[in-house]
Amino acid sequence: MTMRETKDRSGQRLSGGNSAVEVKAAMDGFLHDFTKLNREMKTTIQEQESRLNMLERKNTRVNRPALSAVAEVEVPHKKAFAAYLRSGDDDAMRALDLEGKALSTAVSADGGYLIDPQTAEQIASVLYDTASIRSISNVVAVESTAYDVLVDTTEIGAGWATEVAATSETSTPTLERISIPLHELSALPKASQRLLDDSAFDIEGWLASRIAEKFSRAEGAAFISGDGVDKPTGFLNYTAVADASWAWGDLGYVATGAVGDFAAVDPADAIVDVVYALGAQYRANASFVMNSKTAGAVRKMKDADGRFLWSDGLAAGEPARLMGYPVLVAEDMPDIAADALAIAFGDFNAGYTVAERPDLRILRDPFSAKPHVLFYATKRVGGDVSDFASIKILKFSIS
C-alpha cells in the first residue's frame, strides 16, 4: 500500500498533493494503532503464561510424593525403596548403583537396605528434638564397633627452679581409657499389606515417625539409667558418693538435708550448693537435668529476697533457666523420693558421650505376622560417662 492510498484516522484518503502536516498526522495514527495492538498482544501472552504456570504448579503439588525433598538424582532410589517396602520387590534396589549415595548402601548379606536419605534426616531430627541427654551431650559418629575416649585425670607436676640448683623430676599425668561399645537399638512396627498397597499412604512418613518414637524413648532412658548390658551405660548407673569423698569413677552428690524432699529451712541452698560443687571450668557450659515433677517443685523456690530462682526462656525455643543455667526436662530422670538422685547438674558435653553409627537398616518381613508386614529397623548406638568430674548430683537425703 502506497502513501497515496493510506487513510487517515477520520477515513479520508490522502492524495499525493496533501501537505506534509497531513502525512505526519497519518503516520502518527498508524504508529499509535500499531503500538496499541502490540501492547494488547503482550498482555494476552502474559496472561496465557500465567495460567500455564499456575496449572503446572497445581499438577506438581498433586502428583508430588509425600517425601520428595530429595534431589532429582535420588528419585530412582526413592521409588525402588518404596517398592521394596510395599511389596518386597528388591530388583530395582539391586539394579541401582547405591555406593555413591549417603545412607543408601545395599546390605545384600541379609537382604536389608539402608533407608533413603530423606527418611533418615527425619528420624534424626525427631531424636534431637526430644528431651534427651543426647541434645546436650557430645555426639560422635563412628564406623567401628566401639569408641574410645582418652581422659587426662591428673595434673602434671611443676615446681619453682633456681639459677644454680638441679631441677628435680616432676610427676607425669596419667591417662584413663574409656571404651564405649555400640549396642543395637531396634524397632519392629507393622502395617497391613492392604494399607501398604494404598498409593495415597505416606509409607516413608509413617515409618519414620514410628521408628523415631521407639528409638527416642529407648535411648533416652538408657542414657540416664542404662546398665550397660546390651544398651548404653547411663550416668546414674555409677556409684554416687558424697562430693567430699569423690574420686574418679564415681559421681559426687550434694544432699538436700531432708529425706525425700528439700530442707524445710532455706530449701534453695541445696541448689546453690550443687552448682558450686561443680568445677569452675565446667560451669560455663553446665545444664540442669530433671523431670517435670521435680521441675514443678523447683520452680516455686525463691531466694532470700523473694525472687524466683527459676526463669522461663525469653525467646521461643529457649530453655528455662535455674540460677541462670539452662534446664533440660528429661522425663526419664527419677521423681523426688527418699535417697533419689532426681537432679543432675553438669557440663554434659564434656561429661557424657553418645557414639553411634550414622546408618539405619530396615528388613521387610511379610511372613511372620500375616496379613501384616513387619519392618525390622535397627540402629547401633552407645553411650557412657566420659568425664566423672563434670557431673554432680543432688540427692534427696539427709547426708
C-alpha positions, 0 to 999 in steps of 0.5 A, a space after each residue: 500500500 502506497 502513501 497515496 492510498 493510506 487513510 487517515 484516522 477520520 477515513 479520508 484518503 490522502 492524495 499525493 498533493 496533501 501537505 506534509 502536516 497531513 502525512 505526519 498526522 497519518 503516520 502518527 495514527 498508524 504508529 499509535 494503532 500499531 503500538 496499541 495492538 502490540 501492547 494488547 498482544 503482550 498482555 494476552 501472552 502474559 496472561 496465557 503464561 500465567 495460567 500455564 504456570 499456575 496449572 503446572 504448579 497445581 499438577 506438581 503439588 498433586 502428583 508430588 510424593 509425600 517425601 520428595 525433598 530429595 534431589 532429582 538424582 535420588 528419585 530412582 532410589 526413592 521409588 525402588 525403596 518404596 517398592 521394596 517396602 510395599 511389596 518386597 520387590 528388591 530388583 530395582 534396589 539391586 539394579 541401582 548403583 547405591 555406593 555413591 549415595 549417603 545412607 543408601 548402601 545395599 546390605 545384600 548379606 541379609 537382604 536389608 537396605 539402608 533407608 533413603 536419605 530423606 527418611 533418615 534426616 527425619 528420624 534424626 531430627 525427631 531424636 534431637 528434638 526430644 528431651 534427651 541427654 543426647 541434645 546436650 551431650 557430645 555426639 560422635 559418629 563412628 564406623 567401628 564397633 566401639 569408641 574410645 575416649 582418652 581422659 587426662 585425670 591428673 595434673 602434671 607436676 611443676 615446681 619453682 627452679 633456681 639459677 644454680 640448683 638441679 631441677 628435680 623430676 616432676 610427676 607425669 599425668 596419667 591417662 584413663 581409657 574409656 571404651 564405649 561399645 555400640 549396642 543395637 537399638 531396634 524397632 519392629 512396627 507393622 502395617 497391613 499389606 492392604 494399607 501398604 498397597 494404598 498409593 495415597 499412604 505416606 509409607 516413608 512418613 509413617 515409618 519414620 515417625 514410628 521408628 523415631 518414637 521407639 528409638 527416642 524413648 529407648 535411648 533416652 532412658 538408657 542414657 540416664 539409667 542404662 546398665 550397660 548390658 546390651 544398651 548404653 551405660 547411663 550416668 546414674 548407673 555409677 556409684 554416687 558418693 558424697 562430693 567430699 569423698 569423690 574420686 574418679 569413677 564415681 559421681 559426687 552428690 550434694 544432699 538436700 538435708 531432708 529425706 525425700 524432699 528439700 530442707 524445710 529451712 532455706 530449701 534453695 541452698 541445696 541448689 546453690 550448693 550443687 552448682 558450686 560443687 561443680 568445677 569452675 571450668 565446667 560451669 560455663 557450659 553446665 545444664 540442669 537435668 530433671 523431670 517435670 515433677 521435680 521441675 514443678 517443685 523447683 520452680 516455686 523456690 525463691 531466694 532470700 529476697 523473694 525472687 524466683 530462682 527459676 526463669 522461663 526462656 525469653 525467646 521461643 525455643 529457649 530453655 528455662 533457666 535455674 540460677 541462670 543455667 539452662 534446664 533440660 526436662 528429661 522425663 526419664 530422670 527419677 521423681 523426688 523420693 527418699 535417697 533419689 538422685 532426681 537432679 543432675 547438674 553438669 557440663 554434659 558435653 564434656 561429661 557424657 558421650 553418645 557414639 553411634 553409627 550414622 546408618 539405619 537398616 530396615 528388613 521387610 518381613 511379610 511372613 511372620 505376622 500375616 496379613 501384616 508386614 513387619 519392618 525390622 529397623 535397627 540402629 547401633 548406638 552407645 553411650 557412657 560417662 566420659 568425664 566423672 568430674 563434670 557431673 554432680 548430683 543432688 540427692 534427696 537425703 539427709 547426708 
